[in-house]
Amino acid sequence: MELVLDVYKTAYKETIPVVCMDESPKQLIKETRLPLAIKPGRETKVDFEYERCGVANIFLANEPLACIRYVKVTEQRTKTDWAAFIKEIA
């Protein structure tokens, strides 16, 4: 791990970029019931029932030494989507 962290300490070189990439799948949900009104001396009552509205995937790439960030949201997470993202940032 220390060797990876040493990469971030090196001086910035335009010919040798340091690029970090990550992805995160997210479930899209919406509430189906409104919370009940708060009564004096009581806590808010919330029903945690929800409706699933699909999924999305977030790709993130950044070049920390150059202060560049690139984000892309896709409707799915497939090998093809990942390869297209890598091609875009290359």
C-alpha positions as a Python dict, from the first residue, in 0.01 Angstrom:
ca = {
    (1, 'M'): (0, 0, 0),
    (2, 'E'): (285, 238, 77),
    (3, 'L'): (410, 203, -282),
    (4, 'V'): (71, 313, -414),
    (5, 'L'): (67, 615, -184),
    (6, 'D'): (418, 710, -298),
    (7, 'V'): (281, 753, -652),
    (8, 'Y'): (74, 1051, -531),
    (9, 'K'): (382, 1218, -384),
    (10, 'T'): (566, 1228, -716),
    (11, 'A'): (583, 1552, -913),
    (12, 'Y'): (325, 1601, -1188),
    (13, 'K'): (439, 1497, -1537),
    (14, 'E'): (207, 1552, -1832),
    (15, 'T'): (359, 1256, -2018),
    (16, 'I'): (300, 1015, -1727),
    (17, 'P'): (-52, 1078, -1590),
    (18, 'V'): (-170, 919, -1264),
    (19, 'V'): (-534, 823, -1318),
    (20, 'C'): (-766, 674, -1054),
    (21, 'M'): (-1089, 502, -1160),
    (22, 'D'): (-1384, 372, -962),
    (23, 'E'): (-1744, 266, -1021),
    (24, 'S'): (-2048, 244, -798),
    (25, 'P'): (-2387, 84, -873),
    (26, 'K'): (-2683, 270, -720),
    (27, 'Q'): (-3043, 162, -668),
    (28, 'L'): (-3296, 432, -756),
    (29, 'I'): (-3584, 445, -508),
    (30, 'K'): (-3873, 674, -419),
    (31, 'E'): (-4081, 695, -104),
    (32, 'T'): (-4434, 560, -128),
    (33, 'R'): (-4575, 725, 185),
    (34, 'L'): (-4534, 1072, 333),
    (35, 'P'): (-4401, 1101, 690),
    (36, 'L'): (-4661, 1170, 960),
    (37, 'A'): (-4671, 1521, 1104),
    (38, 'I'): (-4469, 1581, 1420),
    (39, 'K'): (-4669, 1620, 1740),
    (40, 'P'): (-4525, 1814, 2034),
    (41, 'G'): (-4300, 1590, 2244),
    (42, 'R'): (-4288, 1309, 1988),
    (43, 'E'): (-4047, 1200, 1716),
    (44, 'T'): (-4125, 1197, 1345),
    (45, 'K'): (-4273, 868, 1228),
    (46, 'V'): (-4139, 749, 894),
    (47, 'D'): (-4243, 442, 698),
    (48, 'F'): (-3942, 292, 524),
    (49, 'E'): (-4144, 131, 245),
    (50, 'Y'): (-4018, 238, -97),
    (51, 'E'): (-4070, 175, -466),
    (52, 'R'): (-3777, 56, -675),
    (53, 'C'): (-3726, 273, -983),
    (54, 'G'): (-3437, 87, -1144),
    (55, 'V'): (-3062, 111, -1112),
    (56, 'A'): (-2783, 334, -1236),
    (57, 'N'): (-2407, 306, -1241),
    (58, 'I'): (-2161, 585, -1171),
    (59, 'F'): (-1814, 578, -1325),
    (60, 'L'): (-1557, 820, -1183),
    (61, 'A'): (-1204, 888, -1303),
    (62, 'N'): (-971, 1153, -1173),
    (63, 'E'): (-617, 1267, -1222),
    (64, 'P'): (-537, 1409, -876),
    (65, 'L'): (-204, 1569, -967),
    (66, 'A'): (-365, 1765, -1253),
    (67, 'C'): (-693, 1837, -1064),
    (68, 'I'): (-907, 1677, -1337),
    (69, 'R'): (-1225, 1477, -1265),
    (70, 'Y'): (-1455, 1296, -1507),
    (71, 'V'): (-1791, 1141, -1411),
    (72, 'K'): (-2030, 937, -1625),
    (73, 'V'): (-2367, 789, -1524),
    (74, 'T'): (-2502, 488, -1715),
    (75, 'E'): (-2828, 296, -1692),
    (76, 'Q'): (-2651, -37, -1655),
    (77, 'R'): (-2320, -190, -1555),
    (78, 'T'): (-2176, -417, -1820),
    (79, 'K'): (-1830, -501, -1949),
    (80, 'T'): (-1907, -297, -2260),
    (81, 'D'): (-1997, 11, -2053),
    (82, 'W'): (-1675, -25, -1853),
    (83, 'A'): (-1464, -63, -2169),
    (84, 'A'): (-1632, 242, -2328),
    (85, 'F'): (-1557, 450, -2019),
    (86, 'I'): (-1192, 344, -2019),
    (87, 'K'): (-1170, 432, -2389),
    (88, 'E'): (-1321, 778, -2320),
    (89, 'I'): (-1067, 863, -2051),
    (90, 'A'): (-768, 718, -2238),
}
